[in-house]
Amino acid sequence: MRYDCLIVDDEEALSQSTCEYFNMFEVSAYWAADAEACLQFFKEHTAGLILLDINLGDSSGFDLCKQLRAITSVPILFISARRSDDDMLLALSIGGDDYIQKPYSLSVLLAKVKVVLGRYSKEPDTSLSIGAITLDEQAHAVYLDGEPVELKMMEFKLLSYLMKNHGRVIGKEELFRKIWEDSITGDNTLNVHIRRLREKLESDPNNPEYIQTVWGTGYRFKSDQASQKGEQPS
C-alpha cells in the first residue's frame, strides 16, 4: 500500500494527532515509532515523503536517514525540537530535504507536506518493491532487505522486466526479444542468467520464492496473486 506520508517519531500522542489531522485533509499518513518499525514499513509499503524526528529513543534519526537513503529517494523532512545550526546542517548534508522545528503548527506542516508531495508527484517513481526486493531503475540499483545487490547489466535488465510484469507468465521467446533484442538467443543463456539472479536474490535458489519456473512456458515473478502450482526451478 502507498501512503502520502510516513511519520517516524517516538512521541506517540503528537504523531497520532498529526496522522489524524493529515487524514482529515486527504493526506494519508502512517506512524512508525522507531527505526525498526520504519524499515519494516518499507518492506510492505511505500510513502510519498517521510517526516523524521532526530531523537528516536535508543536510535538516531541521523543514522536512520543514512539507511533510508540506501533504499529510497523519497523526500525526508526532519522534525525536531533541536535548534542548533549544526543539527540542521548535518540533517541536510546526509540526505534530508528540509528541517522543521518543533513545536509546529499542524496547518503549516500540512501545507509544507502538500507542497513537497505536489512537487515530487510530477516526477515518475522509478522504484518497484516486491517482497524483500527493491529495484530502482533510475539509480540502476537493486536491494535485498535494504542491502545493495550487485547485478550485471543483463541481469538487471532481466530482473527489471520480470518485476514489471510480476504475476504474469512470460514466455522464453518474449524474454529473448525484450532482453536480448533477438529471437535466436539460446535457452542456456537465459538459464544461466536466471540461475545467477536466484543465487543473488533467493534464500534457497533451488526452491525459489520470487523467480518461478512455469514448465514448458517460461517464468513468472512472484506477486500476491501468483499461484505456486506446477512451479519448479530450472
N, C-alpha and C positions, 0 to 999 in steps of 0.2 A: 504494500500500500504506500502511496505517496502522500506525505504531509507537506503543507506550506512551510511550517516552522518547527524545528526541534529545539526545545529549551533544555539546556544542561545546567542544572543549578541544584545545590543541596538545600536551599531554602524552600521547603515544601509549600508552605502557605502562599508565599509570593509567586512561586511557579504555577501553582494550581489556579490562582486568581488570574494570572496572566494568560494561561491557556483558555480559561473560561471566557475572558474578555475577547481574546482573538477569535475564538469560535463564534461568539455572538456576531462578529462582523465578517463572517465567512472566510476567515483565515485559519485553516485547520492547523492545530498545534498539538504537539505531543511533548510530554515531560520525561526527562531522564535525570535521576538523582546523582549519578556519578559516572566516572569514565567507563566502567564495565558495562553499565546499562546503555550508555551511548553507543559503544562499539557493537553491542548486541543488536541495538536498533537497526544499524546499517547492514546487518546480515539478513534482515527480514523486510526492511522498508527503505524509502528514500525521503529526502527532505529538500525543500527549495532553499532554505537557509538555516543556519544554526545560531542561536543565542547562547553564548558560552560564558559561564562565570569562571573567574580565576581560582577562587577557593572552592575546592570540591571535597571537603572532608580530608581524607588521607591522601588525596591526589591533587594534582595541579592542572588548571585549565591550560596553562602553557604547554605542559607535556602532552595533554590530550590533543591540543591543536596540531602539534607536530605529527601525532599518529593519524589524525584525520586527514591531514594534507597528503598522506601516503595513499589514501583510498578514495578521496573525494575532492572535487574542486568547488563545491558549493560555497557561497559566501559565509564567512564566520564573523559574527558581530560579538565582540567581547562586552559583557555586562559586569560591572564590578564597583564596589564602594571605594576601591583604591583610587587615589587621586595623584599619585606620583607620575611625573613625566616619563620616568624610566620604565614603569609598568606599561604605560601606553605605547611607548616606542618599541618595547620588546614584543607586545601583542601584535603590533602591525608588522614587525620585521619577520615574524615566524609564520605569517600567513593570514593574520586577521585582517578583515576588510574595514572594520570600524571599531570604535571604543566608546561605549555608552556608560556613563557614571550612574550609580545608584545613590539615592533613590530616584527612580524615573517615573514620569507620568505615563500611565498606560496609553493614553490617547496619542502622546508624542511618539512613544515607542512603536505603536501600531502604524503610525504614519511613516516612520523610518522603514519599518519592515515592508510595508506595501510598496514604497519606492524601490527598494532593493529587489523585491520579487518582480516588479514590473520591468526593471532594467534587465534582469537576468533571464526572464521568461522569453525575451526576444532572441536569446542565444540558444541554439539547439543543444539538448543534453546528449553528450556523446558517450555516456557510460551506460552499461547494462549489467545488472546483477541478477544472478540466478543461484540460489543456494549460497554456498560459500565463495563462489567465483564472481569476480567483478572484472569487466572488460571496459577499458576506456580507449575509444578509437582515436580521439584527438591526441591523447598523450601516448598512444601506441603502447599501452601498458595493461598487464593482467595481474590480478591479485587473488590469492587464495587465503581466506581467513584474514585478510588485511595485509598479508605478506606478499611482496612482489615475486612474480614468477617469470623467469627468462624464457622467452619463446623466439624461435627463428621466424623470419618473415612469413614463410608459407604456413608455418604452424599457427601464427597469429591470424593470418587471413582465413584459414580453415576454421579455427575456433570462432572467429567473428561471424562467419556465415552460419555455422551451426547454431550459435546462440541467438542470432537474429531470427532464425527460423525454428526456435525451440518448440518442441511438441509435435513438429511435423516430420514425417518420414521423408528423407531426402535421398533420392537415388544416386548411385555412383556416377552415372553419366552426367547428372546435373552438377555434381561436385567437380568433375573433370572440367566442365565448361566454365563454371563460375570461379573456381580457384586457380586452375592451371591454364584456363582460357583455351583449351583444346579438347578434343574428344578421343585422343589416342593415348593419353596417359594410362599406364598400366595399373592394375589392382595393387601390385606390390608397392608402388609409390604411395598410394593412398593409405594402404595398410600400415606402412612404416610411420607416416605422419599421425595417423590415429593412435598407434601404439605409443608414440612419443608424448602425445598430448595426455593420454591416460596415465603414463608414468609420472608426469609432472603435476597432474591435477586430481587424480583419483586416489583415495586412501587405499583401495585394493584394485589395481589395474586389471586383474583377472576377473573381477566381478564389478564392472563399472557402474557407478551410480548416475553419472552425467552423460557420457558419450556412449550411447547404447546401440548395439548392432541389431538390425532387423534383417534376419536371414533371407537371402535371395533378393534383397531390395537395396539396402543401403544403411543409413544411420539416422538416429534421432537424438537430439539433445533433450535432456530431462526438462519437463515442465510439470506444474502441479497436476495437469490433466493427463500426462503421459502414462500409458499403460506399460506395465513391466512384462506382460505376457509375450513369450516367444523370443525374448531378447537375451543374447549371449555375446561375450566378447569374441572378436575375430582372432 
